[in-house]
Amino acid sequence: MLNRFSVVTDIMQILQSQGFSALLPQTQVSQFMCNGASTVSNSNNKEGKDNLLSCHHTSKGSPEDSDFQPYITSHALTQGSQSKPCLTLPHTSLQCYIHSSPLRFPSQAHRPGQLKQYYLLNAASLLPVLALQIRDGDKVLDLCSAPGGKAIAIMQSATPELLCCNEPDPHRRDWLSKTLASFLPSSLNNRVVVSAQDGQAFGQSEAGFYDKVLVDAPCSNDRSWLYSSNSQQVAQRLKDRVRLPVLQAQLLRSALSAVRPGGVVVYSTCTLSSFENYAVVETVLKDFPEAEPEDLWEEIAISLKKYFEFSSYPGHSQLRPDPSLLPESSAASAYHHRLGILVVPQPGKTWGPMFLSRIRRKE
């Protein structure tokens, strides 16, 4: 992800010379270009907050995970006009580059006093951010934010009034703060804050405050399985599959409480497990009659089918559609798409896994 707050002309030239191509169409959006060294406001928000269970290390890969991923980069345009609404792929200032081959692109070391030019990540990790449809002036909550890649992508997409990056685990929160400081200028200190709340209780303390909420939930992380032969890690992931859906559902409930009426929540994981994906969404929707899932198939899956392989709904008997959630005259496939879409790595399309679901809180 090329950083719009840094000079990236040389990196773009290198990418183009090596055969990288743009993932997203170039669009015009309002920009907030900044220069100078970066520090990010770090507000632990501990006063008056509960600190129960954390969005701990199960949620995302280790810092070394990126060494095993195919890579993309992203760069925001400099035009200053607002884009028109799009009925398919959301307009974004992210200009992403991918390569058809699994090339290695070197990571960039921290340079004191200088912002990093790019962030390396799996291309599928951008899809939840695209689904959020961030606009200038939004109040955004990244509920399980560490290590910070999606928060960086959010700030490349638009200039929100507030981005709250929440991470209760101290080690991961430090990692998150360093990531933000490496990419965002100090002029954004009043817009980007780091919170230490328990994600499960966030919706109680800040109910209805946010326009957009991202829940990149702790999961059994099948992405790591694809690039690791560690048998102990595999055994731990199997144990995680049993306990995680309860935590994931509580985090999603908290997010739906934190978003304002009319706002949206995007729930995402990097696992193939239906019980951590579709089942969690369906379970929570039963508790929230004021929440309505939105179909991402046309907007995301069809628009980006050239680059990603999207699977159909798994169809497990335990996950049969709830009649109360099924719209009138709607086919079962449409219902399944409304629950979410899943990116499955395939030869030639190795991005993922990544599940994402967008839920709107009714006004």
C-alpha positions as a Markdown table, in Angstrom:
| # | Residue | x | y | z |
|---|---|---|---|---|
| 1 | Met | 0.0 | 0.0 | 0.0 |
| 2 | Leu | 1.8 | 3.2 | -1.1 |
| 3 | Asn | 1.4 | 6.0 | 1.4 |
| 4 | Arg | -0.3 | 9.1 | 0.1 |
| 5 | Phe | 1.3 | 11.1 | 2.9 |
| 6 | Ser | 4.8 | 10.3 | 1.6 |
| 7 | Val | 6.6 | 10.9 | -1.7 |
| 8 | Val | 6.1 | 7.7 | -3.7 |
| 9 | Thr | 7.0 | 8.6 | -7.3 |
| 10 | Asp | 10.2 | 6.4 | -7.3 |
| 11 | Ile | 8.2 | 3.4 | -5.9 |
| 12 | Met | 5.5 | 3.7 | -8.5 |
| 13 | Gln | 8.2 | 3.8 | -11.2 |
| 14 | Ile | 9.8 | 0.6 | -9.8 |
| 15 | Leu | 6.4 | -1.2 | -9.6 |
| 16 | Gln | 5.5 | -0.3 | -13.2 |
| 17 | Ser | 8.9 | -1.4 | -14.4 |
| 18 | Gln | 8.5 | -4.7 | -12.7 |
| 19 | Gly | 5.1 | -5.4 | -14.3 |
| 20 | Phe | 2.8 | -4.6 | -11.4 |
| 21 | Ser | -0.7 | -3.6 | -12.4 |
| 22 | Ala | -3.5 | -1.5 | -10.7 |
| 23 | Leu | -6.1 | -3.5 | -8.8 |
| 24 | Leu | -8.6 | -0.7 | -8.4 |
| 25 | Pro | -9.8 | 1.9 | -10.9 |
| 26 | Gln | -8.4 | 5.3 | -10.4 |
| 27 | Thr | -11.0 | 7.7 | -9.0 |
| 28 | Gln | -11.1 | 11.3 | -7.9 |
| 29 | Val | -11.7 | 12.0 | -4.3 |
| 30 | Ser | -11.0 | 14.9 | -1.9 |
| 31 | Gln | -7.5 | 14.7 | -0.4 |
| 32 | Phe | -5.7 | 15.6 | 2.7 |
| 33 | Met | -2.0 | 15.7 | 1.9 |
| 34 | Cys | 0.4 | 16.2 | 4.7 |
| 35 | Asn | 4.2 | 16.5 | 5.2 |
| 36 | Gly | 6.5 | 16.1 | 8.1 |
| 37 | Ala | 7.3 | 13.5 | 10.7 |
| 38 | Ser | 4.4 | 11.5 | 12.2 |
| 39 | Thr | 3.3 | 10.9 | 15.7 |
| 40 | Val | -0.2 | 9.6 | 16.6 |
| 41 | Ser | -2.3 | 10.5 | 19.6 |
| 42 | Asn | -2.3 | 7.5 | 22.0 |
| 43 | Ser | -5.4 | 7.7 | 24.2 |
| 44 | Asn | -5.8 | 4.6 | 26.3 |
| 45 | Asn | -9.3 | 5.6 | 27.2 |
| 46 | Lys | -9.1 | 3.6 | 30.5 |
| 47 | Glu | -11.0 | 5.9 | 32.7 |
| 48 | Gly | -14.5 | 4.6 | 33.3 |
| 49 | Lys | -14.0 | 1.7 | 30.9 |
| 50 | Asp | -14.1 | -2.0 | 31.5 |
| 51 | Asn | -11.1 | -4.2 | 30.4 |
| 52 | Leu | -12.4 | -7.7 | 30.2 |
| 53 | Leu | -11.3 | -9.9 | 27.3 |
| 54 | Ser | -9.0 | -8.5 | 24.7 |
| 55 | Cys | -8.8 | -8.7 | 20.9 |
| 56 | His | -5.7 | -10.8 | 21.4 |
| 57 | His | -3.1 | -12.2 | 19.1 |
| 58 | Thr | -5.4 | -14.8 | 17.6 |
| 59 | Ser | -7.0 | -12.1 | 15.5 |
| 60 | Lys | -4.2 | -11.4 | 13.0 |
| 61 | Gly | -0.9 | -12.8 | 11.9 |
| 62 | Ser | 2.4 | -12.2 | 13.5 |
| 63 | Pro | 4.8 | -9.5 | 12.1 |
| 64 | Glu | 6.5 | -12.2 | 10.1 |
| 65 | Asp | 3.3 | -13.3 | 8.3 |
| 66 | Ser | 3.8 | -10.7 | 5.6 |
| 67 | Asp | 7.0 | -12.5 | 4.5 |
| 68 | Phe | 4.9 | -15.4 | 3.2 |
| 69 | Gln | 2.3 | -13.3 | 1.3 |
| 70 | Pro | 2.0 | -12.1 | -2.3 |
| 71 | Tyr | 2.1 | -8.3 | -2.1 |
| 72 | Ile | 0.2 | -5.2 | -3.3 |
| 73 | Thr | 0.8 | -1.5 | -3.0 |
| 74 | Ser | -1.6 | 1.4 | -2.8 |
| 75 | His | -1.3 | 5.2 | -3.6 |
| 76 | Ala | -3.9 | 7.9 | -3.3 |
| 77 | Leu | -4.5 | 10.4 | -6.1 |
| 78 | Thr | -4.0 | 14.1 | -5.7 |
| 79 | Gln | -7.1 | 15.5 | -7.4 |
| 80 | Gly | -9.5 | 17.5 | -5.2 |
| 81 | Ser | -13.0 | 16.7 | -6.4 |
| 82 | Gln | -15.6 | 14.4 | -4.8 |
| 83 | Ser | -16.4 | 11.2 | -6.7 |
| 84 | Lys | -19.9 | 10.4 | -7.8 |
| 85 | Pro | -21.8 | 7.5 | -6.2 |
| 86 | Cys | -20.9 | 4.1 | -7.8 |
| 87 | Leu | -23.4 | 1.2 | -7.9 |
| 88 | Thr | -20.6 | -1.5 | -8.2 |
| 89 | Leu | -17.1 | -1.0 | -6.8 |
| 90 | Pro | -17.0 | 1.7 | -4.2 |
| 91 | His | -15.0 | 4.8 | -5.1 |
| 92 | Thr | -11.8 | 5.1 | -3.2 |
| 93 | Ser | -8.5 | 6.9 | -3.4 |
| 94 | Leu | -6.7 | 3.6 | -3.0 |
| 95 | Gln | -4.7 | 2.9 | -6.1 |
| 96 | Cys | -3.5 | -0.7 | -5.5 |
| 97 | Tyr | -0.9 | -2.6 | -7.4 |
| 98 | Ile | -0.6 | -6.4 | -7.7 |
| 99 | His | 1.6 | -8.8 | -9.7 |
| 100 | Ser | 0.5 | -11.9 | -11.5 |
| 101 | Ser | 3.4 | -13.8 | -10.0 |
| 102 | Pro | 4.3 | -14.3 | -6.3 |
| 103 | Leu | 7.2 | -11.8 | -6.4 |
| 104 | Arg | 9.0 | -10.7 | -3.2 |
| 105 | Phe | 9.0 | -7.0 | -2.6 |
| 106 | Pro | 11.3 | -5.9 | 0.2 |
| 107 | Ser | 9.8 | -4.5 | 3.4 |
| 108 | Gln | 10.7 | -1.0 | 4.3 |
| 109 | Ala | 12.6 | -0.3 | 7.5 |
| 110 | His | 11.6 | 2.4 | 9.9 |
| 111 | Arg | 13.4 | 5.7 | 9.1 |
| 112 | Pro | 13.4 | 8.2 | 12.0 |
| 113 | Gly | 11.7 | 11.4 | 11.0 |
| 114 | Gln | 10.4 | 10.0 | 7.8 |
| 115 | Leu | 7.2 | 8.3 | 6.9 |
| 116 | Lys | 7.2 | 4.9 | 5.2 |
| 117 | Gln | 6.3 | 4.9 | 1.5 |
| 118 | Tyr | 4.4 | 1.6 | 1.4 |
| 119 | Tyr | 2.8 | -1.2 | 3.4 |
| 120 | Leu | 2.9 | -4.8 | 2.3 |
| 121 | Leu | -0.2 | -6.9 | 2.8 |
| 122 | Asn | -2.4 | -9.6 | 1.3 |
| 123 | Ala | -4.7 | -7.9 | -1.3 |
| 124 | Ala | -7.8 | -9.5 | 0.1 |
| 125 | Ser | -7.2 | -7.5 | 3.3 |
| 126 | Leu | -8.3 | -4.4 | 1.5 |
| 127 | Leu | -11.8 | -5.7 | 0.8 |
| 128 | Pro | -13.3 | -5.0 | 4.2 |
| 129 | Val | -12.1 | -1.4 | 3.9 |
| 130 | Leu | -13.6 | -1.1 | 0.5 |
| 131 | Ala | -16.9 | -2.4 | 1.8 |
| 132 | Leu | -16.9 | 0.2 | 4.6 |
| 133 | Gln | -17.1 | 3.0 | 1.9 |
| 134 | Ile | -15.3 | 5.5 | 4.1 |
| 135 | Arg | -16.1 | 9.1 | 3.3 |
| 136 | Asp | -14.5 | 12.4 | 4.4 |
| 137 | Gly | -15.9 | 13.4 | 7.7 |
| 138 | Asp | -17.0 | 10.0 | 8.9 |
| 139 | Lys | -16.4 | 8.9 | 12.5 |
| 140 | Val | -14.8 | 5.4 | 12.2 |
| 141 | Leu | -14.1 | 2.7 | 14.7 |
| 142 | Asp | -11.6 | 0.0 | 14.0 |
| 143 | Leu | -12.6 | -2.3 | 16.8 |
| 144 | Cys | -9.7 | -4.9 | 16.7 |
| 145 | Ser | -7.2 | -2.7 | 15.0 |
| 146 | Ala | -3.7 | -4.2 | 15.6 |
| 147 | Pro | -1.4 | -4.6 | 13.7 |
| 148 | Gly | -2.8 | -1.6 | 11.9 |
| 149 | Gly | -2.9 | -2.4 | 8.2 |
| 150 | Lys | -6.6 | -1.8 | 7.7 |
| 151 | Ala | -6.4 | 1.4 | 9.7 |
| 152 | Ile | -3.7 | 2.6 | 7.4 |
| 153 | Ala | -5.9 | 1.6 | 4.4 |
| 154 | Ile | -8.8 | 3.6 | 5.9 |
| 155 | Met | -6.6 | 6.7 | 6.1 |
| 156 | Gln | -5.5 | 6.2 | 2.5 |
| 157 | Ser | -9.2 | 6.0 | 1.4 |
| 158 | Ala | -10.5 | 9.3 | 2.8 |
| 159 | Thr | -10.0 | 11.8 | 5.7 |
| 160 | Pro | -12.4 | 10.8 | 8.5 |
| 161 | Glu | -13.3 | 13.2 | 11.2 |
| 162 | Leu | -12.2 | 10.5 | 13.7 |
| 163 | Leu | -10.5 | 7.1 | 13.4 |
| 164 | Cys | -10.5 | 5.3 | 16.7 |
| 165 | Cys | -8.1 | 2.3 | 16.6 |
| 166 | Asn | -9.0 | 0.0 | 19.4 |
| 167 | Glu | -6.6 | -2.7 | 20.8 |
| 168 | Pro | -6.7 | -3.8 | 24.5 |
| 169 | Asp | -3.6 | -6.0 | 24.4 |
| 170 | Pro | -0.6 | -3.8 | 25.5 |
| 171 | His | 1.9 | -5.5 | 23.2 |
| 172 | Arg | -0.3 | -5.4 | 20.2 |
| 173 | Arg | -1.3 | -1.8 | 21.0 |
| 174 | Asp | 2.3 | -0.8 | 21.0 |
| 175 | Trp | 2.8 | -2.5 | 17.7 |
| 176 | Leu | -0.3 | -0.7 | 16.3 |
| 177 | Ser | 0.9 | 2.7 | 17.5 |
| 178 | Lys | 4.3 | 2.2 | 15.9 |
| 179 | Thr | 2.6 | 1.2 | 12.6 |
| 180 | Leu | 0.4 | 4.3 | 12.6 |
| 181 | Ala | 3.3 | 6.6 | 13.5 |
| 182 | Ser | 5.3 | 5.2 | 10.6 |
| 183 | Phe | 2.6 | 6.1 | 8.0 |
| 184 | Leu | 0.6 | 9.1 | 9.3 |
| 185 | Pro | 1.8 | 12.6 | 9.7 |
| 186 | Ser | 1.6 | 14.5 | 13.0 |
| 187 | Ser | -1.0 | 16.8 | 11.5 |
| 188 | Leu | -3.5 | 13.9 | 11.9 |
| 189 | Asn | -3.0 | 13.6 | 15.6 |
| 190 | Asn | -6.5 | 15.1 | 16.3 |
| 191 | Arg | -8.1 | 12.6 | 14.0 |
| 192 | Val | -6.5 | 9.3 | 14.8 |
| 193 | Val | -6.6 | 8.0 | 18.4 |
| 194 | Val | -5.6 | 4.6 | 19.9 |
| 195 | Ser | -8.0 | 3.1 | 22.4 |
| 196 | Ala | -7.4 | 0.3 | 25.0 |
| 197 | Gln | -11.0 | -0.7 | 25.6 |
| 198 | Asp | -12.3 | -4.3 | 25.6 |
| 199 | Gly | -13.9 | -4.6 | 22.3 |
| 200 | Gln | -16.9 | -6.5 | 23.7 |
| 201 | Ala | -17.8 | -3.6 | 25.9 |
| 202 | Phe | -17.2 | -0.8 | 23.4 |
| 203 | Gly | -20.8 | -0.6 | 22.3 |
| 204 | Gln | -21.9 | 0.1 | 25.8 |
| 205 | Ser | -19.5 | 3.0 | 26.5 |
| 206 | Glu | -19.9 | 4.7 | 23.1 |
| 207 | Ala | -23.3 | 3.6 | 21.9 |
| 208 | Gly | -24.5 | 5.0 | 18.5 |
| 209 | Phe | -21.5 | 7.3 | 18.1 |
| 210 | Tyr | -19.8 | 6.0 | 14.9 |
| 211 | Asp | -20.8 | 6.2 | 11.3 |
| 212 | Lys | -18.7 | 3.2 | 10.2 |
| 213 | Val | -17.3 | 0.3 | 12.3 |
| 214 | Leu | -14.8 | -2.4 | 11.2 |
| 215 | Val | -14.7 | -5.7 | 13.2 |
| 216 | Asp | -11.7 | -7.5 | 11.8 |
| 217 | Ala | -12.3 | -10.2 | 14.4 |
| 218 | Pro | -10.0 | -12.6 | 16.1 |
| 219 | Cys | -10.2 | -15.8 | 14.1 |
| 220 | Ser | -8.5 | -19.2 | 13.6 |
| 221 | Asn | -6.5 | -17.5 | 10.9 |
| 222 | Asp | -6.4 | -20.0 | 8.0 |
| 223 | Arg | -4.2 | -17.6 | 6.1 |
| 224 | Ser | -1.3 | -18.7 | 8.4 |
| 225 | Trp | -2.1 | -22.3 | 7.8 |
| 226 | Leu | -1.4 | -21.9 | 4.1 |
| 227 | Tyr | 2.1 | -20.7 | 4.7 |
| 228 | Ser | 3.1 | -22.7 | 7.8 |
| 229 | Ser | 3.9 | -26.4 | 8.6 |
| 230 | Asn | 4.0 | -25.9 | 12.3 |
| 231 | Ser | 2.0 | -28.8 | 13.8 |
| 232 | Gln | 1.6 | -27.0 | 17.2 |
| 233 | Gln | 0.1 | -24.0 | 15.5 |
| 234 | Val | -2.3 | -26.2 | 13.6 |
| 235 | Ala | -3.4 | -27.9 | 16.9 |
| 236 | Gln | -3.9 | -24.5 | 18.5 |
| 237 | Arg | -6.0 | -23.3 | 15.6 |
| 238 | Leu | -8.3 | -26.3 | 16.0 |
| 239 | Lys | -8.9 | -25.4 | 19.6 |
| 240 | Asp | -9.5 | -21.8 | 18.6 |
| 241 | Arg | -12.3 | -22.8 | 16.3 |
| 242 | Val | -14.3 | -24.1 | 19.2 |
| 243 | Arg | -14.1 | -21.0 | 21.4 |
| 244 | Leu | -13.8 | -18.1 | 19.0 |
| 245 | Pro | -17.4 | -17.9 | 17.6 |
| 246 | Val | -18.7 | -16.8 | 21.0 |
| 247 | Leu | -16.1 | -14.0 | 21.2 |
| 248 | Gln | -16.7 | -13.0 | 17.6 |
| 249 | Ala | -20.4 | -12.7 | 18.1 |
| 250 | Gln | -20.0 | -10.5 | 21.1 |
| 251 | Leu | -17.6 | -8.2 | 19.2 |
| 252 | Leu | -20.1 | -7.9 | 16.4 |
| 253 | Arg | -22.9 | -7.1 | 18.8 |
| 254 | Ser | -20.7 | -4.5 | 20.4 |
| 255 | Ala | -20.0 | -3.0 | 17.0 |
| 256 | Leu | -23.7 | -2.8 | 16.1 |
| 257 | Ser | -24.3 | -1.0 | 19.4 |
| 258 | Ala | -21.5 | 1.5 | 18.7 |
| 259 | Val | -22.7 | 2.4 | 15.2 |
| 260 | Arg | -25.4 | 5.1 | 14.7 |
| 261 | Pro | -28.7 | 4.4 | 13.1 |
| 262 | Gly | -28.1 | 4.4 | 9.3 |
| 263 | Gly | -24.4 | 3.6 | 9.8 |
| 264 | Val | -22.7 | 0.4 | 8.8 |
| 265 | Val | -20.6 | -2.4 | 10.3 |
| 266 | Val | -18.3 | -4.6 | 8.3 |
| 267 | Tyr | -17.4 | -7.9 | 10.0 |
| 268 | Ser | -14.3 | -9.7 | 8.6 |
| 269 | Thr | -12.1 | -12.7 | 9.3 |
| 270 | Cys | -9.2 | -14.5 | 7.5 |
| 271 | Thr | -10.6 | -18.0 | 8.1 |
| 272 | Leu | -12.5 | -20.4 | 6.0 |
| 273 | Ser | -14.6 | -21.6 | 8.9 |
| 274 | Ser | -18.3 | -21.2 | 8.3 |
| 275 | Phe | -18.9 | -21.2 | 12.0 |
| 276 | Glu | -16.7 | -18.1 | 12.4 |
| 277 | Asn | -18.1 | -16.4 | 9.4 |
| 278 | Tyr | -21.7 | -16.9 | 8.2 |
| 279 | Ala | -22.9 | -18.5 | 11.4 |
| 280 | Val | -21.6 | -15.6 | 13.5 |
| 281 | Val | -23.4 | -13.1 | 11.3 |
| 282 | Glu | -26.7 | -15.0 | 11.3 |
| 283 | Thr | -26.6 | -15.5 | 15.1 |
| 284 | Val | -26.1 | -11.8 | 15.8 |
| 285 | Leu | -28.8 | -10.8 | 13.3 |
| 286 | Lys | -31.3 | -12.7 | 15.3 |
| 287 | Asp | -30.5 | -10.5 | 18.3 |
| 288 | Phe | -30.6 | -7.3 | 16.3 |
| 289 | Pro | -33.9 | -6.8 | 14.4 |
| 290 | Glu | -32.8 | -3.3 | 13.7 |
| 291 | Ala | -29.7 | -4.6 | 11.7 |
| 292 | Glu | -29.9 | -5.6 | 8.1 |
| 293 | Pro | -27.2 | -7.4 | 6.0 |
| 294 | Glu | -26.3 | -5.9 | 2.6 |
| 295 | Asp | -25.5 | -7.9 | -0.5 |
| 296 | Leu | -21.8 | -7.4 | -1.4 |
| 297 | Trp | -21.9 | -9.8 | -4.4 |
| 298 | Glu | -22.4 | -7.2 | -7.1 |
| 299 | Glu | -20.4 | -4.5 | -5.4 |
| 300 | Ile | -17.3 | -6.5 | -4.5 |
| 301 | Ala | -17.3 | -10.0 | -5.9 |
| 302 | Ile | -18.5 | -9.3 | -9.4 |
| 303 | Ser | -16.4 | -6.1 | -9.7 |
| 304 | Leu | -13.2 | -7.9 | -8.6 |
| 305 | Lys | -13.7 | -11.4 | -9.9 |
| 306 | Lys | -10.7 | -11.0 | -12.2 |
| 307 | Tyr | -8.4 | -10.9 | -9.2 |
| 308 | Phe | -10.2 | -12.9 | -6.4 |
| 309 | Glu | -11.9 | -16.3 | -6.3 |
| 310 | Phe | -15.2 | -15.9 | -4.3 |
| 311 | Ser | -16.8 | -19.1 | -3.0 |
| 312 | Ser | -20.5 | -19.8 | -2.8 |
| 313 | Tyr | -22.3 | -20.2 | 0.5 |
| 314 | Pro | -21.2 | -23.5 | 2.1 |
| 315 | Gly | -24.7 | -24.8 | 2.6 |
| 316 | His | -24.1 | -26.7 | 5.9 |
| 317 | Ser | -27.3 | -28.0 | 7.5 |
| 318 | Gln | -26.5 | -26.0 | 10.7 |
| 319 | Leu | -26.5 | -22.8 | 8.6 |
| 320 | Arg | -29.9 | -23.1 | 6.9 |
| 321 | Pro | -31.5 | -19.7 | 6.3 |
| 322 | Asp | -33.5 | -18.3 | 9.1 |
| 323 | Pro | -37.0 | -17.6 | 7.5 |
| 324 | Ser | -37.3 | -14.5 | 9.6 |
| 325 | Leu | -34.3 | -13.0 | 7.9 |
| 326 | Leu | -35.1 | -14.1 | 4.4 |
| 327 | Pro | -36.6 | -11.2 | 2.3 |
| 328 | Glu | -39.8 | -11.7 | 0.4 |
| 329 | Ser | -39.4 | -13.3 | -3.0 |
| 330 | Ser | -35.7 | -13.8 | -2.4 |
| 331 | Ala | -33.8 | -16.8 | -3.6 |
| 332 | Ala | -31.6 | -18.7 | -1.1 |
| 333 | Ser | -28.5 | -17.7 | -3.0 |
| 334 | Ala | -29.4 | -14.0 | -2.5 |
| 335 | Tyr | -29.8 | -14.6 | 1.2 |
| 336 | His | -26.4 | -16.3 | 1.4 |
| 337 | His | -24.8 | -13.4 | -0.4 |
| 338 | Arg | -26.4 | -11.0 | 2.1 |
| 339 | Leu | -24.8 | -12.8 | 5.0 |
| 340 | Gly | -21.3 | -12.3 | 3.4 |
| 341 | Ile | -18.8 | -13.2 | 0.8 |
| 342 | Leu | -15.7 | -15.3 | 1.1 |
| 343 | Val | -12.4 | -15.1 | -0.8 |
| 344 | Val | -10.7 | -18.5 | -1.2 |
| 345 | Pro | -7.1 | -18.8 | -2.5 |
| 346 | Gln | -6.8 | -20.6 | -5.8 |
| 347 | Pro | -3.9 | -21.1 | -8.2 |
| 348 | Gly | -3.4 | -17.9 | -10.0 |
| 349 | Lys | -5.6 | -16.0 | -7.5 |
| 350 | Thr | -3.8 | -16.7 | -4.2 |
| 351 | Trp | -5.2 | -13.8 | -2.2 |
| 352 | Gly | -7.2 | -14.6 | 0.9 |
| 353 | Pro | -8.8 | -16.3 | 2.8 |
| 354 | Met | -11.0 | -13.3 | 3.6 |
| 355 | Phe | -14.6 | -13.3 | 4.7 |
| 356 | Leu | -16.6 | -10.0 | 4.8 |
| 357 | Ser | -20.1 | -9.1 | 5.7 |
| 358 | Arg | -21.7 | -5.6 | 5.8 |
| 359 | Ile | -24.6 | -4.9 | 8.1 |
| 360 | Arg | -26.5 | -1.6 | 8.2 |
| 361 | Arg | -28.3 | -0.4 | 11.3 |
| 362 | Lys | -31.7 | 0.7 | 10.3 |
| 363 | Glu | -32.7 | 4.3 | 10.9 |
